[in-house]
Amino acid sequence: MRRSPRADWVQRLKVSDSPWSGTRMHKCDRIAGTVYRMDGILGDYLVNVSEQWLKTAPRANPAMLEMFRDRDRRPLRDMVMWAGEYVGKYLTGAVQVLRLTGDPGLKQVIAEVIGELVSLQAEDGYLGPWPTEWALMNRAPNCMRGAPLWNPEEGGDTWDAWGHYHITLALLLWHEDTGDAAALDCARRMADRLCAQYLDAKSPRLVETGWTEGNLAPAHSLALLYKVTGEGRYLELAEQLVGEFASRDDSGKAIAGDYLEGTLAGLEFFELPNTRWEGLHPMMALAELHTITGDARYGDAFTRLWWSITATDRHNNGGFTAGEMGIGDPYDPGVIETCCTIAWIALGVEMLRLTGDARVADELEFSTLNAVVGLHSVSGRWVTYNTPDDGKRVSAGMTLSWQGREGTPDLNCCAVNGARGLGMVSDWALMKDDEGLVLNWYGPSEMTAALNDRADVTLCQTTEYPRDGRVRLSVVPSEPAAFCLKLRIPRWATQTSVSVNGKPVGDVSASSYLAIDRTWKSGDTVEIDFDLAVHFWSGHNARAGQTSIYRGPILLTYDRRHNDMAPEDVPALDARELEFKPVTWPHWLPPSVLFECSSVDGRRVRLCDFSSAGEGGTPYRSWLDVAHVDEARPQFFAPPGPNRMRAEIGRQALVYQSYRETGDANRRRPLLIQLCKRWSTFAKSCADARILIEADPDTSDARSLAAVLARIAKGSDLLDDGVLDRVQRELAELDTVSACTLTDWCVSDLRPAVADIRDAELPSEADIAQPIRPHGGTVRAGVDSVHQGLPGTVYIRVTAKMPRTERARLMYGADGPVKVWVNGQEVDCRPDGLHEANPEEYRMLVDWREGDNTIVFAVDTIDGKTKTGVHVSMPGA
């Protein structure tokens, strides 16, 4: 059914209105001006998020803008380091949601916010919330985090360049949709300010100002701005910043992510020097620079990074990272942060535009329908910070309450970012390529897009997808038109059938686009019947022995709300006998999908869609006990075997490298434990890799595995015989040597709050006498039972028994403002220690004496919101 595309269509796609002349186009791109009507699950969420969040957030949180107005007013506002991102992230999501809804009320709110924001730009182009004399230095006196003992003269780290990046993205989107010249001028002046401060051989370089994973992100926005304006300085600085990815300090230690050179050298994403999620934003510069310059190295590195993350760090629910970082293990139960998943979706959009690969669109659908919808409350009022594969859904407003400030009580990094995940559907739902239209989104909807200067076409889907696999697609051009319509056939839809006006279409292949090239006229209908057969993902590592179950793109999940048994008592299922019966939830807040099946012991188990699981605050599980899963069958969302081998080998090598570089016995011990625990899996992965290499050495998998084994052999003795015995002996020796221990944890009663934690005074030991039981290897106290939701100050005392007199580090975290004494001497104070307690967040050198040392923490309960109090790592050299 293929015909040559019409010449005017091809010409329209190849001519750009922007002043730059790129050497190559994206393989596909969104169609500007497309009019959408989204119904079904997505439509409901778009309406609710617009009404309950996007339209109300600015006036409910006016300091989103006012922090820019009074950047130089004394006393300076107390702000978190990324405060400048809030308005940019909010606007980016709002503009993209507006593309899908066309809501005039939302458009009015956006226009008002952008108009006010533009008016707050400084004369020199600076548009951050920090004092003018600290502009774009990525430090400021009113961001105290990171300054030793809160020395205001040194300032604290800020993400100022990162904030400019997000504001620039928002302004460019708004200008693209509205032609607002003031928005574009504002973006240009911000870029000019960046160029004035960092272009060419300036000192310091931007990479030397800290938090490079975020503060190098303007590389991406500068490339985008160059495409719009043709200003050569923007391209020059973008490439300069990409060059800074590989920077090292005087000692040779990497100070950025090395996303270009490290990736081209064969490293997986999780093996790079910096794998925090923010790095995905500067990485997107690689895709844009590839299309601008034609440099294949940029495109090669970008595509490798995307595939690496897909295979080693994308979770079973479509979310990205564990503990806000890429670690090479999608089974790790660490935090899957909203901001991480949104960045992952944005990276996927760039990958789809660059490659036109249907498998990338599959990933976008998978992550959107599970992780993105799942991180939103159905009300639209809040998003999560963490959307775990097993656990509970908790509002980011609860988890990240420490980010709230006067004038921004509802704002945190995730709250302002979540809506973008829904809005980005506008980037990939319906696209264009050199042959015609590319349809990626399935669901009840209507999309109208321009075909050429004379005609447009409406695609109307009547369907209950993804509940049901049948889609009736009406193609309604404004006049008869010849063009190619490409339909995405997902990887899991191996038995899909398609017909046009009742006539079957052949050559329907999963993981590809079905191209239907014909003259279309009003009344033409395409019938698609997707194969929604159940498929699986067998777990490994922390999820060994457990399985995830999918029906089409939907992750099926146990939710206690729909079942009689507790989460720990969910019975085993049998993959050979799974038959899912649709059932109706008779109460309010029904899930989008609900099925019932029989377990091995005969009990009935109900599974809902992951995006609905936990909506009522109940615990849920997406990793289940499933017997007789045939791992030889395709597991469409699971990492392929060679990628899993590569990750296991690479992760063990990283742990071994850390062990060799660490002299502190207290820090070596957990590394030794990890090495021993993972050794059998590592050894098997190495053996399996060698078999694969020998069987077919010319495949890309074999070359990748051979390269990592060669690199390890060259750089260490990890692959030598006898290493495991040596590691086990050292661990046994450490276990017999007296190391630091933390004992005798006690807590005070709730005491009156102090106006400033710096004014807290050390009480007597008798006032801190109530024993508490800490949790974990790094030790977490628990103070919520003491304050019971009331404001005040809680004192925590612990004894650190040291093996010798020495000067060594104390490492701890706190989820409230905190002051610390060791042996009666103040050693630290963190007035904005307000976030989730990380045991290595704060570090300082302390003079310890041999034997018992008394540590006392004073923690402000933040009006009763503090839960952990402090989280302490073992002191060490």
ABEGO torsion letter per residue (X at the ends): XBBBBBAAAAAAAABBABABBBABBBABBBBBGBBBBBBEAAAAAAAAAAAAAAAAAAAABAAAAAAAAAAABOBBBBBBAAAAAAAAAAAAAAAAAAAAAGBAAAAAAAAAAAAAAAAABBAAGBBBABBAAABGAGBBAABABGBBGGBAAAEBBBBAAAAAAAAAAAAAAAAAAAGBAAAAAAAAAAAAAAAAAABEBBOBBAAAAEGAAAAAAAAAAAAAAAAAAGBAAAAAAAAAAAAAAABBBAAGBBABAGAAAAAAAGBBAAABABABAAAAAAAAAAAAAAAAAGBAAAAAAAAAAAAAAAAAABBAAGBBEBGGBBAGBAABABBBBAAAAAAAAAAAAAAAAAAGBAAAAAAAAAAAAAAAAAABBAAGABBBABBBABEBBBBAAAAAAAABBBGBAABBAAAAAAAAAAAAAAAAABBBBAAEBBBABBEBBBBBBBABAABBBBBBBBBAOAABABBBBBBBBABBBBBBBBBBBBAABAABBBBBGGBBBBGBBBGBBBBBBBBBBBGBBBBBBBBABBBBBBBBEAABGBBBBBBEABBBBBBAAABABBAAABBBBBAAABBBBBBBBABBGBBABBBBBBBAAGBBBBBBBAAABGAAGBBBBABBBBBGBBAABBBAABBBAAAAAAAAAAAAAAAAAAAAABABAAAAAAAAAAAAAAAAAAAAAAAAAAAAAAABAABAAAAAAAAAAAAAAAABAAABBGAAAAAAAAAAAAAABBBBBBBGBBBBBBBBBBABAAABBBBBAAABABBBBBBEABBBBBAAAAAGGBBEBBBBBBBBBBABBBBBBBBBBBABBBBBBBGGBBABBBAABABBBBAAABBBBBBBBBEBBBBBBBBBAGGGABAAGBBBBBBBX
